[in-house]
């Protein structure tokens, strides 16, 4: 421990930044209502998207894995609203 002023500090000499925990892509808040709102903005800007493109975009942008069925339902909801 070093002392700088009145505070005790520490110095990291070695950092091993490896871990073996896996990513978790499940999120119960990412339901079809939320996904349809996200998709409405995308459809306004880019037009129609395939189900696989929707799944890939949601995974890349939000780190959430969704099913094909969920993506299809969200797509249908977004198209109905628009």
Steps between C-alpha positions, in 0.01 A plus 500: 500500500617844414384818659420800283395796709247374754385208282632148487538375145623185334693426188413217262822351369354199321156469345386172352194597301379159388173343603305197391147614572265482207271766367135482588272611219168450678303797627137472608444871438574451130148391415317542170358839603847642563639341184215639289582854621865449408400362161262786421793742504704268280213453253454877474868540411577185302170346388426131537750258654524123499449310824865390504614861455278605793651228722855600402439872556340450843788274603766746380340817636357376829684169570165325524422169335146470366322211335382492143142483623549807723660694216216407266233608751678829568534563127129440444408732790726775369361469147142520629575816697672665206 
